[in-house]
Amino acid sequence: MWLPVCSVRHWCFRGRWILASTNACRHYKKETLPSPEGPVPPASVTEIRQYLRAQDIPFHDGYSCIHVPSIFVEEQQQVRHSYTLFIDKTTGRFVCTATLVEGDWQDFQASVELRHKGVAPGGLENIDEPRDYVGEDARHIWERAMPLWELLDEQETQAAKMMFGISNVSNATLKRFGVRYLRTAQTLVFPWFSPRGTSLKGLKLLGVERQGETVHYVENTLPRPSAYHNLFGLPLITRRDTEVVLTGREIDTLALHQATGLPTLALPRGISCLPPGLLPYLEQFKRITLWLGEDLRSWEAAKLFARKLNPKRCSLVQPSDQQLQPLDAFSRGLNLTKILRSALPAGHKAIISFRQLREEVFGELANVEQVAGVKWRPTGSGKTTFISEYALDLCMQGVNTLWGSFEINNVRLAKIMLTQFAMGRLEEQLDKFDEWADRFEDLPLYFMTFHGHQTIKAVIDTMKHAVYMYDISHVIIDNLQFMMGQEQLTVDRLAAQDYIVGAFRKFATDNSCHVTLVIHPRKEDEERELQTASIFGSAKASQEADNVLILQDRKLVTGPGKRYLQISKNRFDGDVGIFPLEFSKTSLTFSTPIKGKPGKLKKVKDDNGVPPKKAPAGTSGPSKKQRSQSPSSTAPGTSPDEPVKS
């Protein structure tokens, strides 16, 4: 839950500032003014937008930052430096790339307040000494180091290149990136220049240790690693560049740029971290390719960094025998351009998150009368309502979930789930929407953008991508009949259904992922309860399922009837039975009739009238709680009035 933005206590940035006015000159230093209440929580993106609107500050959304005109630039320079202040959507920290002023969200609010009081941007002046991270040691090393392409002895140059595995890197490339060599320590020296390339801000020293035929690189940075935020190669980037390749090592950057000619940058701390302070400098790029290494850790880091950068614009080079680290691939004569073209997209056009649906959901809640249409007996307790609560419960426990809703659109589905999450109708309390939406947005929940009839190939491909990129472990398909329309045009309907069920079963097994599949029942007498045999189609659906759940609705002449959940198949331990259910129209949730007490499984006879057998002792099936999340099986499916295969 986000807390309100605290009032500004002091005016400060990293280092020390002078606030000049006509009456006096006051000095502030952040280190001397600790917050007595402890650290201030970061602002949410909603709070940031609301504040900017309230202050009449124009802005537009970027990939990972909000862009606003810099308040630290003189008015006559605003056209040239338009929208050069970037506010991180996650942390609230900002940086002005025109003046290199930076700070946290409270600092930004304080600067706006001072501006309203008549303090011009020119009245703020940075005192360089406290921000001088380089120090005499770094300057001394940089001055002693010699340009690697200008060593007096050509043999020494080649020996140094060979030591670091960069024999094929040309002197022109080394000169372009300003790489130097420190003879006494036998290390490469990579500079950290300011974005405009006007001043030295730090150094990375790269040494080599050999153990037999194995080469280990040893890194040291000035300043210390936590303060070393270099994007090696950044001063070479122009405003016209829209594509960039990110690597985990400076030597990889040299090889990639020489081989492809593309803008290439090296992350300061390799695969261990992507500091949020670097995100503003990557906002201009419409396409970012991450080629970080050749092992699993590099691959996981690339996926994580892509989420920070916005997956829509990111592609990842997948490690393999033919796709090594850039320098190794370059040394072996591989086609680096071809490897970059084969990079996998981090995002998928058929997968979205709640963040992309948020504004539309708010629109429906704020205009409930307009979107309701002609009202007629709205029950709000159908299969989608039940299955969404079931999926939400698992998602809140940390199960990464992908929703495939082929019957209702994602905005309506998200509205249902948000209502269940908040345990109340937000259209009646819109002032709480942002609070609940912020929390809901943090859930590991994704939606397929499909609607209506789709091919099984397109759906399976999307599911595979989601498992690969988002570690999805639970997929909901609602429902089979809406999805299979295209297949039944050319082949028998029942055969098409069997084929699709088999495809989902294979996907679940191959990817260790739960699949919950909703299937319509056959048309039967309304007086009879549904059974496993009521599933539409052949017996393949129930045979392939690990669990079959049915949401029964026994209609009564004298009242609304009784609703309960029936477990008619349980492959793991054999327990079957029923749970009584009660529907809350306010929160759109089902619960047990006795509040505060868990539902009790009531044993019932199976479809043949035979009491179910208990599974033999010592079976390897997980417990009920584990079973709902176990990656080794498909998850149980559910559906009111309809049998469900999982």
ZAMARGU-4260 file (C-alpha; in steps of 0.2 Angstrom, whole numbers, plus 5000, padded with zeros to 4 digits):
<rodrens>
0) 5000/5000/5000 | 5007/5017/4995 | 5008/5030/5009 | 5004/5048/5005 | 5019/5059/4999
5) 5027/5067/5015 | 5028/5085/5015 | 5045/5092/5010 | 5057/5095/5025 | 5072/5102/5016
10) 5079/5107/5000 | 5093/5096/4995 | 5102/5086/4982 | 5117/5074/4982 | 5131/5085/4987
15) 5128/5104/4992 | 5119/5118/4984 | 5118/5137/4985 | 5101/5145/4985 | 5104/5163/4980
20) 5091/5176/4983 | 5091/5195/4985 | 5091/5194/5004 | 5103/5181/5009 | 5113/5166/5003
25) 5109/5149/5012 | 5119/5133/5011 | 5111/5116/5012 | 5119/5099/5014 | 5109/5083/5013
30) 5120/5073/5024 | 5117/5085/5039 | 5098/5085/5038 | 5093/5067/5041 | 5074/5063/5041
35) 5069/5060/5059 | 5054/5049/5054 | 5066/5037/5044 | 5066/5035/5025 | 5052/5042/5014
40) 5043/5029/5004 | 5044/5032/4985 | 5030/5040/4976 | 5019/5029/4965 | 5017/5034/4946
45) 4999/5039/4950 | 5004/5051/4963 | 5018/5058/4952 | 5005/5061/4938 | 4993/5069/4950
50) 5006/5081/4956 | 5011/5086/4939 | 4993/5090/4934 | 4990/5099/4950 | 5006/5110/4946
55) 5001/5112/4928 | 5017/5104/4922 | 5016/5096/4905 | 5022/5078/4904 | 5022/5063/4893
60) 5025/5045/4897 | 5041/5036/4891 | 5046/5018/4892 | 5052/5019/4910 | 5051/5037/4915
65) 5040/5052/4914 | 5047/5066/4903 | 5044/5084/4908 | 5052/5101/4903 | 5067/5104/4915
70) 5064/5117/4928 | 5083/5119/4929 | 5085/5126/4912 | 5083/5145/4908 | 5066/5149/4899
75) 5076/5155/4883 | 5084/5137/4882 | 5068/5127/4885 | 5065/5125/4866 | 5082/5117/4864
80) 5081/5107/4880 | 5063/5102/4879 | 5057/5088/4890 | 5075/5084/4897 | 5070/5080/4914
85) 5066/5062/4918 | 5056/5055/4933 | 5058/5037/4936 | 5040/5029/4936 | 5045/5016/4950
90) 5056/5026/4962 | 5051/5044/4959 | 5070/5049/4957 | 5074/5062/4943 | 5088/5068/4932
95) 5090/5083/4921 | 5100/5077/4906 | 5103/5095/4901 | 5111/5101/4918 | 5114/5084/4926
100) 5104/5089/4941 | 5097/5074/4950 | 5088/5070/4966 | 5073/5061/4974 | 5055/5064/4972
105) 5055/5076/4988 | 5069/5085/4980 | 5059/5088/4964 | 5043/5094/4974 | 5054/5106/4984
110) 5062/5113/4968 | 5044/5116/4961 | 5039/5125/4977 | 5054/5136/4976 | 5051/5140/4958
115) 5033/5146/4963 | 5041/5157/4976 | 5051/5166/4962 | 5067/5158/4963 | 5074/5157/4945
120) 5083/5141/4939 | 5098/5151/4937 | 5098/5155/4956 | 5103/5137/4959 | 5122/5133/4958
125) 5131/5117/4960 | 5146/5117/4971 | 5157/5104/4962 | 5168/5099/4977 | 5156/5088/4986
130) 5151/5079/4970 | 5169/5076/4964 | 5168/5057/4963 | 5184/5055/4953 | 5197/5061/4965
135) 5216/5063/4963 | 5220/5045/4962 | 5208/5042/4947 | 5215/5058/4938 | 5233/5052/4942
140) 5230/5035/4934 | 5221/5042/4919 | 5236/5054/4916 | 5249/5040/4918 | 5239/5028/4907
145) 5244/5029/4888 | 5232/5027/4873 | 5232/5009/4869 | 5234/5013/4850 | 5249/5025/4853
150) 5261/5013/4863 | 5279/5016/4857 | 5282/4998/4853 | 5270/4990/4841 | 5274/4973/4848
155) 5269/4979/4865 | 5252/4985/4858 | 5249/4968/4851 | 5255/4959/4866 | 5243/4969/4877
160) 5228/4966/4865 | 5232/4947/4865 | 5232/4947/4884 | 5214/4954/4884 | 5208/4944/4869
165) 5205/4959/4859 | 5218/4956/4845 | 5205/4959/4832 | 5199/4975/4839 | 5206/4989/4828
170) 5216/5004/4834 | 5203/5015/4827 | 5189/5007/4838 | 5201/5009/4853 | 5203/5027/4849
175) 5185/5030/4846 | 5181/5024/4864 | 5196/5032/4872 | 5203/5015/4879 | 5220/5017/4888
180) 5233/5005/4895 | 5242/5006/4911 | 5259/4998/4909 | 5264/4996/4927 | 5249/4987/4932
185) 5246/4979/4915 | 5228/4984/4915 | 5216/4992/4902 | 5208/5009/4908 | 5190/5013/4902
190) 5185/5031/4905 | 5168/5036/4912 | 5164/5053/4904 | 5149/5064/4907 | 5135/5062/4894
195) 5141/5077/4885 | 5159/5070/4885 | 5166/5086/4893 | 5173/5079/4910 | 5180/5063/4917
200) 5169/5056/4931 | 5177/5039/4934 | 5187/5024/4928 | 5186/5006/4927 | 5202/4996/4927
205) 5202/4979/4919 | 5216/4966/4924 | 5219/4948/4918 | 5222/4933/4929 | 5226/4916/4920
210) 5223/4899/4927 | 5230/4887/4914 | 5221/4891/4898 | 5207/4899/4908 | 5207/4918/4908
215) 5198/4928/4922 | 5195/4947/4921 | 5197/4957/4937 | 5188/4974/4938 | 5191/4989/4949
220) 5181/5005/4948 | 5184/5023/4954 | 5173/5028/4962 | 5167/5013/4972 | 5155/5001/4962
225) 5139/5007/4971 | 5143/5025/4964 | 5150/5020/4947 | 5136/5023/4935 | 5145/5023/4919
230) 5137/5018/4902 | 5153/5015/4893 | 5151/5023/4875 | 5137/5035/4880 | 5146/5051/4874
235) 5146/5043/4856 | 5127/5042/4856 | 5119/5055/4845 | 5101/5062/4846 | 5097/5053/4830
240) 5101/5036/4837 | 5085/5025/4840 | 5093/5008/4842 | 5106/5002/4854 | 5114/4986/4860
245) 5118/4983/4878 | 5132/4972/4884 | 5139/4967/4901 | 5157/4971/4897 | 5167/4985/4889
250) 5177/4973/4878 | 5161/4966/4871 | 5156/4984/4867 | 5172/4987/4857 | 5169/4971/4847
255) 5151/4973/4844 | 5152/4991/4838 | 5167/4987/4826 | 5158/4972/4819 | 5141/4980/4817
260) 5143/4999/4817 | 5128/5000/4829 | 5127/5011/4844 | 5133/5000/4858 | 5134/5003/4877
265) 5142/4993/4892 | 5132/4992/4908 | 5144/4997/4923 | 5141/4982/4934 | 5138/4969/4921
270) 5124/4957/4924 | 5123/4960/4943 | 5113/4976/4942 | 5105/4989/4930 | 5105/5005/4941
275) 5089/5015/4939 | 5099/5031/4937 | 5104/5025/4920 | 5086/5023/4913 | 5084/5041/4908
280) 5099/5040/4896 | 5091/5025/4887 | 5074/5033/4885 | 5077/5039/4867 | 5079/5021/4860
285) 5065/5013/4852 | 5074/4996/4851 | 5086/4989/4864 | 5095/4973/4861 | 5103/4965/4877
290) 5117/4953/4874 | 5124/4950/4891 | 5133/4933/4891 | 5132/4915/4887 | 5126/4907/4903
295) 5110/4905/4912 | 5113/4920/4924 | 5116/4931/4910 | 5099/4926/4902 | 5090/4928/4918
300) 5098/4946/4920 | 5093/4950/4903 | 5075/4946/4906 | 5075/4956/4922 | 5083/4971/4914
305) 5071/4970/4900 | 5056/4972/4912 | 5065/4988/4919 | 5067/4995/4901 | 5050/4990/4895
310) 5049/4973/4886 | 5040/4981/4871 | 5056/4988/4865 | 5068/4975/4870 | 5075/4960/4862
315) 5087/4947/4870 | 5101/4936/4863 | 5098/4919/4869 | 5114/4910/4875 | 5119/4895/4864
320) 5134/4886/4857 | 5133/4898/4842 | 5128/4913/4852 | 5143/4916/4864 | 5148/4932/4872
325) 5150/4946/4859 | 5169/4946/4860 | 5171/4927/4859 | 5159/4927/4844 | 5169/4941/4836
330) 5185/4932/4838 | 5178/4916/4830 | 5173/4925/4815 | 5154/4923/4818 | 5142/4935/4810
335) 5137/4946/4824 | 5124/4956/4814 | 5115/4939/4810 | 5115/4935/4829 | 5107/4951/4833
340) 5094/4949/4820 | 5089/4932/4829 | 5087/4940/4846 | 5070/4935/4854 | 5058/4949/4858
345) 5056/4952/4877 | 5038/4957/4874 | 5024/4949/4865 | 5010/4958/4855 | 4997/4946/4862
350) 5002/4948/4880 | 4998/4963/4891 | 4998/4968/4909 | 4986/4977/4920 | 4996/4993/4919
355) 4991/4994/4900 | 4972/4991/4905 | 4972/5002/4920 | 4965/5018/4912 | 4951/5009/4903
360) 4946/5000/4919 | 4945/5016/4928 | 4934/5023/4914 | 4922/5009/4916 | 4921/5011/4935
365) 4919/5030/4933 | 4905/5028/4920 | 4896/5013/4926 | 4879/5018/4920 | 4885/5021/4902
370) 4895/5005/4900 | 4881/4994/4909 | 4869/4994/4893 | 4851/4989/4895 | 4850/4981/4912
375) 4841/4964/4915 | 4843/4953/4930 | 4862/4955/4932 | 4868/4940/4942 | 4887/4944/4941
380) 4891/4926/4947 | 4895/4916/4932 | 4909/4905/4927 | 4921/4920/4924 | 4918/4927/4941
385) 4922/4911/4949 | 4937/4907/4939 | 4944/4924/4941 | 4943/4923/4960 | 4951/4906/4959
390) 4966/4912/4948 | 4967/4928/4959 | 4969/4918/4975 | 4984/4908/4967 | 4992/4924/4960
395) 4991/4933/4977 | 5002/4918/4983 | 5015/4922/4970 | 5010/4910/4956 | 5014/4919/4940
400) 4998/4919/4930 | 4993/4921/4912 | 4974/4924/4908 | 4967/4919/4891 | 4949/4926/4891
405) 4941/4922/4874 | 4923/4926/4879 | 4924/4943/4888 | 4937/4957/4885 | 4951/4960/4896
410) 4945/4977/4903 | 4929/4968/4910 | 4939/4954/4916 | 4952/4966/4925 | 4937/4975/4933
415) 4930/4959/4940 | 4947/4954/4947 | 4951/4971/4954 | 4934/4971/4963 | 4938/4954/4970
420) 4955/4960/4975 | 4948/4976/4984 | 4933/4966/4992 | 4921/4979/4987 | 4914/4989/4972
425) 4926/5003/4968 | 4914/5012/4957 | 4906/5017/4973 | 4923/5024/4980 | 4933/5030/4966
430) 4944/5039/4977 | 4952/5023/4982 | 4955/5017/4964 | 4973/5022/4963 | 4977/5014/4980
435) 4970/4997/4975 | 4976/4998/4957 | 4994/5001/4962 | 4993/4986/4973 | 4985/4975/4960
440) 4997/4981/4947 | 5011/4973/4957 | 5003/4955/4955 | 5012/4943/4943 | 4997/4944/4932
445) 4997/4945/4913 | 4983/4944/4900 | 4982/4937/4882 | 4975/4950/4870 | 4965/4936/4860
450) 4946/4937/4859 | 4934/4925/4851 | 4940/4911/4839 | 4959/4908/4838 | 4970/4895/4831
455) 4978/4883/4844 | 4995/4886/4837 | 4994/4905/4840 | 4988/4902/4858 | 5001/4889/4862
460) 5015/4900/4854 | 5009/4914/4866 | 5009/4903/4881 | 5026/4897/4877 | 5033/4914/4876
465) 5025/4919/4892 | 5033/4904/4901 | 5049/4909/4893 | 5049/4927/4897 | 5038/4929/4912
470) 5041/4912/4921 | 5022/4909/4920 | 5017/4894/4930 | 4998/4895/4928 | 4987/4898/4912
475) 4968/4900/4912 | 4959/4896/4896 | 4941/4903/4896 | 4934/4894/4887 | 4937/4880/4875
480) 4922/4882/4864 | 4925/4901/4860 | 4943/4897/4856 | 4941/4882/4844 | 4930/4890/4831
485) 4942/4890/4817 | 4948/4872/4819 | 4930/4865/4817 | 4928/4873/4799 | 4939/4859/4791
490) 4938/4844/4803 | 4925/4835/4814 | 4921/4846/4829 | 4924/4832/4842 | 4941/4827/4834
495) 4946/4846/4834 | 4942/4847/4853 | 4952/4831/4856 | 4967/4838/4847 | 4966/4855/4856
500) 4964/4846/4873 | 4979/4835/4869 | 4989/4851/4864 | 4986/4859/4881 | 4990/4843/4890
505) 5007/4842/4880 | 5011/4860/4884 | 5007/4858/4903 | 5019/4843/4903 | 5033/4850/4893
510) 5033/4867/4902 | 5029/4861/4920 | 5015/4873/4919 | 4997/4872/4926 | 4983/4874/4913
515) 4965/4877/4919 | 4953/4874/4905 | 4935/4879/4905 | 4923/4868/4894 | 4904/4870/4891
520) 4893/4855/4896 | 4882/4845/4886 | 4864/4850/4885 | 4855/4840/4898 | 4840/4840/4909
525) 4841/4855/4921 | 4834/4845/4935 | 4849/4833/4935 | 4866/4838/4942 | 4881/4839/4931
530) 4893/4824/4931 | 4910/4821/4923 | 4902/4813/4909 | 4893/4830/4906 | 4908/4837/4898
535) 4905/4842/4880 | 4914/4831/4868 | 4922/4814/4870 | 4930/4807/4886 | 4947/4813/4881
540) 4945/4829/4891 | 4941/4821/4908 | 4954/4807/4904 | 4968/4820/4901 | 4964/4830/4917
545) 4972/4828/4933 | 4957/4836/4942 | 4939/4840/4937 | 4929/4853/4946 | 4911/4857/4943
550) 4902/4872/4950 | 4884/4865/4953 | 4869/4876/4954 | 4854/4867/4960 | 4839/4878/4956
555) 4824/4878/4968 | 4806/4884/4965 | 4805/4892/4982 | 4822/4902/4981 | 4838/4906/4972
560) 4845/4888/4974 | 4860/4881/4981 | 4878/4883/4974 | 4892/4872/4978 | 4909/4866/4971
565) 4911/4848/4967 | 4927/4839/4965 | 4923/4824/4954 | 4941/4819/4950 | 4957/4821/4960
570) 4972/4811/4952 | 4984/4814/4966 | 4976/4807/4982 | 4958/4802/4977 | 4949/4814/4988
575) 4933/4820/4980 | 4917/4829/4987 | 4909/4845/4988 | 4911/4863/4995 | 4896/4874/4999
580) 4898/4891/4992 | 4890/4908/4995 | 4891/4922/4983 | 4894/4940/4988 | 4887/4952/4975
585) 4897/4967/4983 | 4914/4959/4981 | 4910/4947/4967 | 4917/4933/4977 | 4912/4916/4983
590) 4915/4910/5001 | 4909/4897/5013 | 4892/4899/5021 | 4900/4900/5039 | 4911/4915/5039
595) 4928/4913/5047 | 4928/4895/5045 | 4936/4885/5030 | 4925/4875/5019 | 4924/4856/5023
600) 4925/4843/5010 | 4910/4832/5011 | 4913/4815/5003 | 4901/4810/4990 | 4898/4795/4979
605) 4906/4795/4962 | 4896/4795/4945 | 4893/4777/4946 | 4886/4777/4964 | 4902/4770/4972
610) 4910/4778/4987 | 4928/4785/4981 | 4943/4775/4987 | 4956/4783/4997 | 4973/4784/4988
615) 4985/4771/4995 | 4997/4777/5009 | 5014/4783/5003 | 5009/4790/4986 | 5020/4804/4980
620) 5006/4816/4977 | 5008/4833/4985 | 4997/4840/4999 | 4981/4849/4994 | 4990/4866/4995
625) 5005/4861/4986 | 4994/4852/4973 | 4986/4869/4968 | 5003/4876/4964 | 5014/4861/4960
630) 5023/4864/4943 | 5023/4846/4940 | 5004/4845/4937 | 4991/4855/4929 | 4980/4865/4940
635) 4962/4861/4944 | 4949/4870/4933 | 4933/4877/4938 | 4917/4883/4930 | 4899/4886/4937
640) 4886/4876/4929 | 4899/4869/4918 | 4911/4854/4920 | 4929/4860/4919 | 4944/4851/4913
645) 4962/4854/4920
</rodrens>
